[in-house]
Amino acid sequence: MGRFRFLAGVLSLFMIVQASAPWGAEAAANPSQVVSRFHDGLLDIMKNARTLGVKGRYESLAPRIKESFNLRLMIQVAASSYWKKADPEQIEKLVSAFTRLSISSYASQFNDFSGQSFETRGEKPGPQKTTLVETRIIDPGSDPVELIYVTRLFKGQWRIIDVLVDSGISELAVRRSEYRRVLRTKGIEGLIKTLNAKADQLLSN
């Protein structure tokens, strides 16, 4: 129940904020298709992970992640009140840094293939006009990992705005807590540097 209380609070902001980033012309028509296309992209990368290397995986994943997630809105929510204090240049740098880190994280984590597959199990209504897409990662020899993608309609296109992992842990909530500590001590500029440094580290491995 706690995660949905947080989600409801976060999503109340979405009623006010409108995403301005353009989306791909080939965007999928419904939430399950958005998630399935994203998973297909991940599998392609995993199957060619060693040949591509981390930087090749980054380049291949970048367009898929940008068209699947509303990254600008995600970092706006994670930055909370500090977003309003930032000037336009800082906001663009913050969105860029968050985007780099998000793509770098997937490129670093999905670095091998040993028969894994993704299963989309269905949709159900979420709070504040969201749709929850229930999926799981099936890894031979291991227990399936449950993933729930939180999606919302933006200007006619469905986009992912959060991922609830296994026991329902919100990735956006985790990021918001982590980033808030940085923002309190180092401000927006400090968060930008921190995100870029983490992305650089992941891409150097």
C-alpha positions as CSV (number, residue, x, y, z in Angstrom):
1,M,0.0,0.0,0.0
2,G,2.9,2.3,0.8
3,R,4.3,2.3,-2.8
4,F,0.9,3.3,-4.2
5,R,0.6,6.1,-1.7
6,F,4.0,7.4,-2.9
7,L,3.0,6.9,-6.5
8,A,-0.3,8.8,-6.0
9,G,1.6,11.7,-4.6
10,V,4.2,11.7,-7.4
11,L,1.5,11.4,-10.0
12,S,-0.4,14.4,-8.6
13,L,2.4,16.5,-10.0
14,F,1.9,14.9,-13.5
15,M,-1.6,16.5,-13.7
16,I,0.2,19.9,-13.8
17,V,3.4,19.1,-15.7
18,Q,3.5,18.5,-19.4
19,A,6.4,16.8,-21.0
20,S,8.0,18.8,-23.8
21,A,10.4,16.3,-25.3
22,P,9.4,15.0,-28.7
23,W,8.7,11.3,-29.1
24,G,9.5,8.9,-31.9
25,A,7.1,8.7,-34.8
26,E,6.9,4.9,-34.5
27,A,5.7,4.9,-30.9
28,A,3.6,1.9,-29.9
29,A,-0.1,2.3,-29.6
30,N,-0.8,1.0,-26.0
31,P,1.1,0.4,-22.8
32,S,1.8,-3.3,-23.3
33,Q,3.3,-2.6,-26.7
34,V,5.5,0.1,-25.4
35,V,6.9,-2.3,-22.8
36,S,7.2,-5.2,-25.2
37,R,9.1,-3.1,-27.7
38,F,11.4,-2.0,-24.9
39,H,12.0,-5.6,-23.8
40,D,12.6,-6.7,-27.4
41,G,15.3,-4.0,-27.6
42,L,16.9,-5.2,-24.4
43,L,17.0,-8.8,-25.6
44,D,18.6,-7.8,-28.9
45,I,21.3,-5.9,-26.9
46,M,21.8,-8.9,-24.5
47,K,22.3,-11.3,-27.4
48,N,25.0,-9.1,-28.9
49,A,26.3,-7.8,-25.6
50,R,29.9,-9.0,-25.9
51,T,30.3,-7.9,-29.5
52,L,28.9,-4.5,-28.8
53,G,30.7,-3.7,-25.6
54,V,29.3,-1.3,-23.1
55,K,29.5,1.8,-25.4
56,G,28.0,-0.1,-28.3
57,R,25.1,-1.2,-26.0
58,Y,24.7,2.4,-24.9
59,E,24.4,3.6,-28.5
60,S,21.9,0.9,-29.4
61,L,19.8,1.4,-26.3
62,A,19.7,5.1,-26.3
63,P,16.9,5.6,-28.9
64,R,14.8,2.7,-27.5
65,I,15.0,4.1,-23.9
66,K,14.3,7.7,-25.0
67,E,11.2,6.6,-26.9
68,S,9.9,4.3,-24.1
69,F,10.4,6.5,-21.0
70,N,9.5,10.0,-20.1
71,L,12.9,10.7,-18.7
72,R,12.4,14.5,-18.4
73,L,9.4,14.0,-16.2
74,M,11.1,11.3,-14.1
75,I,14.0,13.6,-13.2
76,Q,11.7,16.5,-12.5
77,V,9.8,14.4,-10.0
78,A,13.1,13.0,-8.5
79,A,14.5,16.6,-8.2
80,S,11.3,17.7,-6.4
81,S,11.3,21.4,-5.3
82,Y,14.8,21.9,-6.6
83,W,13.6,21.7,-10.1
84,K,11.7,25.0,-9.7
85,K,14.8,26.7,-8.4
86,A,16.9,25.7,-11.4
87,D,17.4,27.9,-14.4
88,P,16.6,26.7,-18.0
89,E,20.3,25.8,-18.7
90,Q,20.6,23.8,-15.5
91,I,17.4,21.9,-16.3
92,E,18.6,20.9,-19.7
93,K,21.9,19.8,-18.2
94,L,20.1,17.8,-15.5
95,V,17.8,16.1,-18.0
96,S,20.9,15.2,-20.1
97,A,22.8,13.8,-17.2
98,F,19.8,11.8,-16.0
99,T,19.3,10.4,-19.5
100,R,23.0,9.4,-19.8
101,L,22.9,7.7,-16.4
102,S,19.6,5.9,-17.2
103,I,21.0,4.5,-20.5
104,S,24.4,3.7,-19.0
105,S,22.7,1.7,-16.2
106,Y,20.8,-0.5,-18.7
107,A,23.9,-0.9,-20.9
108,S,26.0,-1.9,-17.9
109,Q,23.4,-4.3,-16.3
110,F,22.2,-6.1,-19.4
111,N,25.6,-7.3,-20.5
112,D,25.1,-11.0,-21.3
113,F,22.6,-13.5,-22.6
114,S,21.9,-17.0,-21.3
115,G,18.4,-17.8,-22.4
116,Q,16.5,-15.0,-20.6
117,S,13.1,-13.9,-21.8
118,F,10.5,-11.3,-20.9
119,E,6.9,-12.1,-20.3
120,T,4.1,-9.5,-20.4
121,R,1.3,-10.8,-18.1
122,G,-1.3,-8.1,-18.5
123,E,-2.5,-4.6,-17.7
124,K,-4.4,-3.0,-14.9
125,P,-5.5,0.5,-14.0
126,G,-3.2,2.5,-11.7
127,P,-3.6,5.7,-9.8
128,Q,-4.1,9.1,-11.5
129,K,-5.0,7.7,-15.0
130,T,-1.9,5.4,-15.2
131,T,-1.8,1.9,-16.5
132,L,0.3,-0.7,-14.8
133,V,1.9,-3.3,-17.1
134,E,2.7,-6.5,-15.3
135,T,5.8,-8.4,-16.6
136,R,8.5,-10.6,-15.4
137,I,12.1,-11.6,-16.4
138,I,12.5,-15.4,-16.8
139,D,16.0,-16.5,-16.2
140,P,16.7,-20.2,-16.6
141,G,17.8,-21.7,-13.3
142,S,16.6,-18.7,-11.3
143,D,13.3,-17.5,-9.9
144,P,11.4,-15.1,-12.2
145,V,11.8,-11.4,-11.3
146,E,8.5,-9.5,-11.3
147,L,8.5,-6.0,-12.9
148,I,5.5,-3.6,-13.1
149,Y,5.9,-0.7,-15.5
150,V,3.9,2.4,-14.6
151,T,2.8,4.1,-17.8
152,R,0.9,7.2,-18.6
153,L,-0.5,8.9,-21.7
154,F,1.4,12.0,-22.8
155,K,0.1,13.9,-25.9
156,G,-1.3,10.7,-27.4
157,Q,1.7,8.5,-26.6
158,W,2.1,6.1,-23.7
159,R,5.4,6.4,-21.8
160,I,6.9,4.6,-18.9
161,I,7.3,6.8,-15.8
162,D,8.4,4.3,-13.1
163,V,9.3,0.6,-12.6
164,L,8.2,-1.4,-9.6
165,V,10.7,-4.2,-9.0
166,D,9.8,-7.6,-7.5
167,S,8.4,-6.7,-4.1
168,G,7.0,-3.4,-5.4
169,I,10.1,-1.2,-4.8
170,S,9.7,2.0,-6.9
171,E,12.8,2.9,-8.8
172,L,11.6,6.5,-8.9
173,A,11.2,6.6,-5.2
174,V,14.7,5.2,-4.7
175,R,16.2,7.8,-7.0
176,R,14.2,10.6,-5.4
177,S,15.6,9.6,-2.0
178,E,19.1,9.3,-3.3
179,Y,19.1,12.5,-5.2
180,R,17.6,14.5,-2.4
181,R,20.6,13.9,-0.3
182,V,22.9,15.2,-3.0
183,L,20.6,18.2,-3.7
184,R,20.6,19.2,0.0
185,T,24.4,19.3,0.2
186,K,25.5,20.2,-3.4
187,G,22.5,21.7,-5.2
188,I,21.5,21.2,-8.8
189,E,25.0,21.6,-10.1
190,G,26.2,19.0,-7.7
191,L,23.5,16.5,-8.8
192,I,24.4,17.1,-12.4
193,K,28.1,16.3,-11.7
194,T,27.2,13.3,-9.7
195,L,24.9,11.8,-12.4
196,N,27.5,12.4,-15.1
197,A,30.3,10.9,-13.0
198,K,28.2,7.7,-12.4
199,A,27.5,7.4,-16.1
200,D,31.2,7.9,-16.9
201,Q,32.1,5.2,-14.4
202,L,29.6,2.7,-15.9
203,L,30.7,3.4,-19.4
204,S,34.3,2.9,-18.5
205,N,33.8,-0.7,-17.3
